[in-house]
Structures are given as structure tokens and as C-alpha cells.
Amino acid sequence: MATTHEIKVERRDDDGRGASRRLRKTGKVPAIVYGGELAPVSIQIEHNDVWLASQHEWFYSAILDLSLNGDVQKVLLRDLQRHPFKQQLMHLDFQRVDENKAIRISVPLHFLNQEKSPAGKKAGVLISHALNEVEISCLPKHLPEYIEVDLANLDVGDIVHLSEVQLPEGVEIPELRLGKEHDVAVVTAQEMKEEVEAAPVETAVAGATAAAAPAAAPAAAAKKDEKK
């Protein structure tokens, strides 16, 4: 089970753009909690606290504990709005989690042992990560903060497909149920080929013309002598 993380919040009564602007000037971020059988609730969070949390990978894929005066609700981050150029969070959306219902969320992929693999040890081999995250479905109690992809046996020419990723207990990838065409590549290892530069055509033609010019000059001189 993934580790949960507590974030302290406060309830807010004022809504609207004007109220949100005033709130941000006081160093807080407006947010909303929705979902489940409860009505949506407008909340506010200390900007520094949630900013620090947003620098961690788990903030985007883990179950979060929103604590309102000791009343804890388990949620997932569903949307985050940032300022266009300032290091400032503008608004957050959280969705309540039902422990008995499966959730769908994208989690990051962590690639292990790439440098120790046969492909990683060979020079001139390009190892590409086609995916850095994957959408999964599971009950909240089975939610992993990330999924590990072991590349210890990766060799030149190998392709690791989505269906080959080892999933934790109780976790599935819904996309794989849609058919083989959705079993996309996650990692590829290809040998890089050196390109041989061909001589420019224009240079070759120019050289041929220049070589022919001296030969043409004596022929022209001979015709002038005949006329005389």
C-alpha cells in the first residue's frame, strides 16, 4: 500500500475571483474538494506547505490526507493550476477517495538497472524511454506511488512492451484490455548507426567542368588557325 501524506487545510466561505485574489495575497491557495456522497467544499491551504509538497513525485499520484481541524478526508489531486511565470500555485482540485471503489490514475515509472544491462554496457547503443508514466486501475489500498521497470536483462534490439511491465498486486493497466495495438513499447534499445556523408553533387559537377575547360581551349585555337 502506498504511503499517505497529510496536508492541513482550512475551510473558506468566500468564492469568486476577487476572493481568490485576496486569498493569494495572504500567502494561501484556494482549492476545492469534491466527489463521493458529500457536497463540494471550498478550502484554502498555506502556499508554502503545498508548494513544498508539489516538488515531490508522490504529490501527484499518492493518496493524500486532507486534515480539516482533525477531520481527515482521503483524496487524490486531480488538477493543479500554476502561475504562468511566478513560482506560485493558483488553484487545486482534490477528489475524495472511496476505499471500496477502484480508481484510475497515472503513476510514474522508475527504470532500474539500465546501466548494468547488456545494452547499457555497450557503446553506441541508444536506450529510449517511450513512456515515463502509465495509467493504472486499482482499489485505493493497492495504489502504488510508482511502478518499477527492471531493465537488468535489456539487450541490443530488445523492446519492452506495456504488457511486460510487472505490476503490484491488485493493479491493472486498463489500456491493455483494448487490444494488442495498445500494447505499446515502453523501452527500446537500438544500436546507433554512423552516417557516411556523400560528396556534394554540385562540387563534383563543378570539378568535372573545370577539368574539361583546359582541353576545350586548344581545340578552339586549332579552329582559328584553319580559318587563317
C-alpha positions in Angstrom: 0.0 0.0 0.0 1.2 3.5 -0.8 2.2 5.8 2.0 -0.3 8.6 2.6 0.7 12.2 3.3 -1.1 14.7 5.5 -1.9 18.2 4.3 -3.6 20.7 6.7 -6.4 22.8 5.2 -8.9 25.4 6.3 -12.5 25.9 5.1 -13.2 29.1 3.2 -16.6 30.8 2.8 -15.8 33.4 0.1 -15.8 32.2 -3.5 -15.2 34.0 -6.8 -12.2 35.5 -8.5 -11.9 38.6 -6.2 -11.9 36.4 -3.1 -9.3 34.1 -4.6 -7.0 37.1 -5.4 -7.3 38.4 -1.9 -6.6 34.9 -0.5 -3.4 34.6 -2.6 -2.1 37.9 -1.3 -2.2 36.5 2.2 0.0 33.6 1.2 -2.7 30.9 0.8 -4.0 28.9 -2.1 -7.8 28.4 -2.9 -8.8 24.8 -3.6 -11.9 22.6 -3.7 -12.7 19.1 -2.6 -15.4 17.1 -4.4 -16.7 13.6 -5.1 -18.3 10.9 -3.1 -21.6 11.4 -1.3 -20.6 14.7 0.2 -21.1 18.1 -1.3 -18.1 20.0 -2.8 -16.3 22.1 -0.2 -14.1 25.1 -0.8 -10.9 25.1 1.2 -7.6 27.1 1.5 -4.1 25.8 2.1 -0.9 27.6 3.2 1.0 28.2 -0.1 4.5 27.3 1.3 3.2 24.0 2.6 1.5 22.9 -0.6 4.4 24.3 -2.7 6.9 22.1 -0.9 4.6 19.1 -1.3 4.2 19.8 -5.1 8.0 19.4 -5.5 7.7 15.7 -4.7 6.6 13.0 -7.1 4.2 11.5 -4.6 2.0 14.6 -4.5 0.6 13.7 -8.0 0.0 10.0 -7.5 -0.4 9.2 -3.8 -3.4 9.3 -1.6 -3.4 12.5 0.4 -4.9 13.0 3.8 -6.5 16.5 3.9 -6.9 17.4 7.6 -9.5 19.9 8.5 -9.3 20.5 12.2 -8.6 16.8 12.7 -11.3 15.7 10.3 -9.3 13.7 7.7 -10.5 13.0 4.1 -8.6 10.8 1.7 -8.2 12.5 -1.7 -6.3 12.4 -4.9 -5.0 15.5 -6.7 -7.0 15.9 -9.9 -5.9 19.4 -11.1 -3.3 22.0 -10.3 -3.1 25.5 -11.8 0.2 27.3 -11.8 1.0 31.0 -12.4 2.4 31.5 -16.0 5.8 32.7 -14.8 5.9 33.0 -11.0 6.6 30.2 -8.6 3.1 30.2 -7.4 0.2 27.8 -7.3 -3.1 29.3 -8.2 -5.7 26.6 -7.5 -6.0 22.9 -6.7 -8.8 20.3 -7.2 -9.0 17.3 -5.0 -11.3 14.3 -5.4 -12.4 12.2 -2.5 -11.5 8.5 -2.5 -13.9 5.7 -1.8 -11.9 2.8 -0.3 -14.3 0.3 -1.9 -14.2 1.7 -5.4 -11.4 1.3 -8.0 -9.6 4.5 -9.1 -7.8 5.3 -12.3 -4.7 7.4 -12.1 -1.4 7.8 -13.9 1.7 6.8 -11.8 5.4 7.4 -12.7 7.6 4.6 -14.0 11.0 4.1 -12.3 13.6 2.3 -14.5 16.1 0.1 -12.6 19.4 -1.4 -13.6 19.6 0.2 -17.0 23.4 0.9 -16.7 24.0 -2.7 -15.6 22.1 -4.3 -18.5 23.9 -5.8 -21.6 22.6 -2.9 -23.7 23.7 -0.3 -21.1 27.2 -1.6 -21.0 27.7 -1.5 -24.8 28.9 1.7 -26.5 26.9 3.2 -29.3 23.5 1.9 -28.0 20.6 4.3 -27.6 18.1 3.3 -24.8 14.8 5.2 -25.2 12.0 5.5 -22.7 8.8 5.9 -24.7 6.7 6.2 -21.6 7.5 7.8 -18.2 4.2 7.2 -16.6 1.2 4.8 -17.1 -2.4 4.9 -16.2 -3.5 2.1 -13.8 -6.7 1.0 -12.1 -6.9 -0.4 -8.6 -8.5 -0.1 -5.2 -7.0 2.8 -3.1 -5.4 0.3 -0.7 -3.3 -1.2 -3.6 -2.3 2.2 -5.1 1.5 2.4 -5.7 3.2 5.7 -5.8 5.3 4.4 -8.7 5.9 1.2 -10.7 9.4 -0.2 -11.2 10.6 -1.5 -14.5 13.7 -3.7 -14.2 15.9 -3.4 -17.2 18.7 -5.8 -16.0 18.3 -8.1 -19.0 17.8 -5.5 -21.6 19.9 -6.2 -24.7 20.5 -4.5 -28.1 17.4 -4.8 -30.2 15.1 -5.5 -27.3 11.7 -3.8 -26.9 9.9 -3.8 -23.5 6.1 -3.6 -24.1 3.5 -2.4 -21.7 2.2 -6.0 -21.1 5.7 -7.0 -19.9 5.7 -4.4 -17.0 5.4 -6.2 -13.7 2.5 -4.8 -11.8 2.0 -4.9 -8.0 -0.8 -7.0 -6.5 -4.3 -5.7 -7.3 -3.1 -3.3 -10.0 -4.0 -3.5 -13.7 -3.5 -1.3 -16.9 -6.9 -0.7 -18.4 -5.5 0.2 -21.8 -4.3 -3.4 -22.3 -7.9 -4.6 -22.4 -8.5 -2.6 -25.6 -6.4 -4.9 -27.8 -2.9 -5.8 -28.9 -2.5 -2.5 -30.7 -2.5 -0.8 -27.3 0.4 -2.9 -26.1 2.8 -0.1 -26.9 6.6 0.0 -26.4 7.8 1.3 -23.1 11.6 0.9 -23.6 13.7 0.3 -26.7 17.4 -0.4 -27.1 18.8 0.3 -30.6 22.3 0.4 -31.9 23.2 3.8 -33.4 24.5 3.6 -37.0 27.1 6.1 -38.2 26.0 8.1 -41.3 28.5 8.3 -44.1 28.4 11.8 -45.7 28.3 11.7 -49.5 30.3 14.2 -51.6 28.1 17.2 -52.7 26.8 16.7 -56.3 27.4 20.3 -57.1 31.1 20.1 -56.2 31.6 17.0 -58.3 30.0 18.6 -61.3 32.0 21.8 -60.9 35.2 19.8 -60.7 34.4 17.9 -63.9 33.6 21.2 -65.8 36.9 22.8 -64.6 38.8 19.7 -65.8 37.2 19.8 -69.2 37.9 23.5 -69.8 41.7 23.3 -70.4 41.0 20.5 -73.0 38.5 22.7 -74.8 40.8 25.6 -75.2 43.4 24.0 -77.5 40.5 22.8 -79.8 39.2 26.3 -80.2 42.6 27.6 -81.0 43.1 25.0 -83.8 39.9 26.0 -85.5 41.1 29.7 -85.6 44.4 28.6 -87.3 42.4 26.7 -90.0 40.4 29.8 -90.9 43.6 31.8 -91.4 
